[in-house]
């Protein structure tokens, strides 16, 4: 099994106004590339792809030959809206070569993903609450959009839910359905995806309504595709759902807090990942500045809280687990560093390794085996 990896880190490079109204001045330089050795549990800086504005979220296509980054911006010279950029990955060095960019036709694109066959990319625009799909050319370039959908509606939070705020898009294993957690309208919006055309079609009665004020942000599926887990940003909860791959219906069965009992400070959820074994689920808390840990039952999908590990920094955003499940890398955005933890394979517990790497405004981590 691989013990050597490339690690790409997306950052905020300039000022951005979050949904909370806070204006944050990014400290990043672009897309950072590191070498990671699991045996040494250390990150070694290799290069930075500069000149990329707010590449806050990254993804690689299934072949790992191309990387896609959102440019999280409210406006560009051509008018309102952010961009998504495509890069070719050098197979030897891992360095990135810019291919092209496309408008996302929305403000603050915050998430990009590809279909599981690597033929299309999909972007969620947070501030304007829309999603857009692009076919991917054979050379990795973004083609002209094949679908665009504008969400509408609101919910009960007086400042965070006055309109739609699409936060992610995740395809199911068959590429038949794609799910978009919309923080602003308290729904996980479901679309049927047509692979040949790259079109989206809303499916009546399939979208999942969350508790008012929950603010769904991200969704992760179990490896067997039978269960999905929705992390809710605003009320700091995690909802376990049973998934019917034929109908696309998500049926919620359990909701748990991601915060310790008695905590009364301000905090919000950010990211969620399942351990490669499928036995544990992790969620990042911003404010409490911790990773919440849950044990997962493989048969029922249900969760049991196991506690929290402080992240050793402020505002943990995205985090990543190396493919063998022995190390976690956590991006502490406000304290400008990535902290490494070892993972106990039996208990799922996290232990600080004492190693950290300085990166300005780290937001997203992608690990690629060599």
Buried (B, 14 or more C-beta within 10 A) or exposed (E): EEBEBBBBBBBBBBEBEEBEEEEBEBBBBBBBBBBBBBEEBBBEBBBBBEEBBBBBBBBBBEEBBBBBBBBBBBEBEEEBBBBBBBBBBEEEEBBBEEBBBBBBBBBBBBBBBBBBEBBBBBBBBBBBBBBBBBBBBEEBBBBEBBBBBBBEBBBEBEEBBEBBBBBBBBBBEEBBBBBBBBBBBBBBBBBBBBBEEBBBEEBEEBBBEBBEBBBBBBBBBBEEEBBBBBBBBBBBBBBBBBBEBEEBBBEBBBBBBBBEEEBEEEBBBBBBBBBBBBBBBBBBBBBBBBBBBBBBEEEEBBBEBBBBBBBBBBBBBBBBBBBBBBBBBBBBBBBBBBBBBBBEBEEBBBEBBEBBBEBBBBBBBBBBBE
